[in-house]
Amino acid sequence: MNRIQRNVIASAAYLIAIILFAFFFGHPLWSWATWNESRGTFDFGFVKITTRPPFPSDAKSILVGLILPIVLAASGRIVSSGRE
C-alpha cells in the first residue's frame, strides 16, 4: 500500500470518528450543557418538574460516541504511519 492510499484510509477513519462523536456524544452533551433552567423548569412551589435532557452516559453514547471514535482515530494513525 502506498502513501496516498494510507492517507485516504486514515482521513476516512478520522472523518467517520468525528461524525460518530458529533452525533452520538457531542450533540447530546451540548444540549445538556446549554439547557436553560428558567425556560425548562415548571415550578409549582412544592415540586419542580424539569425538562433537562439526560447526560449522555448510556451505553450507546459511550461506546459509539467515545470509544469507537478513539479506536478509529488510532487505527487511522497507525495506517497512515505504516511502512512502504
SULWO-V389747 format. One record per residue. N is the residue number from 1. RES is the residue in three letters. PHI is phi in radians with two decimals (NA if undefined). D_LAST is the distance of its C-alpha to the last C-alpha in whole Angstrom. Layout:
{{N:RES:PHI:D_LAST} {N:RES:PHI:D_LAST}}
This chain:
{{1:MET:NA:7} {2:ASN:-1.55:6} {3:ARG:-1.09:7} {4:ILE:-1.14:11} {5:GLN:-1.13:11} {6:ARG:-1.12:10} {7:ASN:-1.18:12} {8:VAL:-1.15:15} {9:ILE:-1.13:15} {10:ALA:-1.14:15} {11:SER:-1.12:18} {12:ALA:-1.12:20} {13:ALA:-1.13:20} {14:TYR:-1.11:21} {15:LEU:-1.12:24} {16:ILE:-1.11:25} {17:ALA:-1.11:25} {18:ILE:-1.14:27} {19:ILE:-1.13:29} {20:LEU:-1.09:30} {21:PHE:-1.08:31} {22:ALA:-1.11:33} {23:PHE:-1.34:35} {24:PHE:-1.69:36} {25:PHE:-2.28:36} {26:GLY:-1.10:36} {27:HIS:-1.13:39} {28:PRO:-1.09:41} {29:LEU:-1.15:41} {30:TRP:-1.13:42} {31:SER:-1.19:45} {32:TRP:-1.22:46} {33:ALA:-1.29:46} {34:THR:-1.74:47} {35:TRP:-1.15:50} {36:ASN:-1.79:54} {37:GLU:-1.14:56} {38:SER:-1.21:59} {39:ARG:-1.67:58} {40:GLY:-1.97:57} {41:THR:-2.32:60} {42:PHE:-1.74:63} {43:ASP:-1.88:65} {44:PHE:-1.76:69} {45:GLY:1.60:70} {46:PHE:-1.72:70} {47:VAL:-2.56:66} {48:LYS:-1.97:63} {49:ILE:-1.91:61} {50:THR:-1.90:58} {51:THR:-1.95:55} {52:ARG:-1.13:52} {53:PRO:-1.19:49} {54:PRO:-1.23:47} {55:PHE:-1.16:45} {56:PRO:-1.26:41} {57:SER:-2.09:41} {58:ASP:-1.36:41} {59:ALA:-1.09:39} {60:LYS:-1.13:37} {61:SER:-1.13:37} {62:ILE:-1.29:35} {63:LEU:-1.22:33} {64:VAL:-1.45:32} {65:GLY:-1.63:33} {66:LEU:-2.10:31} {67:ILE:-1.27:29} {68:LEU:-1.09:27} {69:PRO:-1.09:26} {70:ILE:-1.15:25} {71:VAL:-1.13:23} {72:LEU:-1.13:21} {73:ALA:-1.14:21} {74:ALA:-1.16:19} {75:SER:-1.18:17} {76:GLY:-1.11:16} {77:ARG:-1.16:15} {78:ILE:-1.14:13} {79:VAL:-1.15:11} {80:SER:-1.23:10} {81:SER:-1.75:9} {82:GLY:-1.21:7} {83:ARG:-1.39:4} {84:GLU:-1.45:0}}
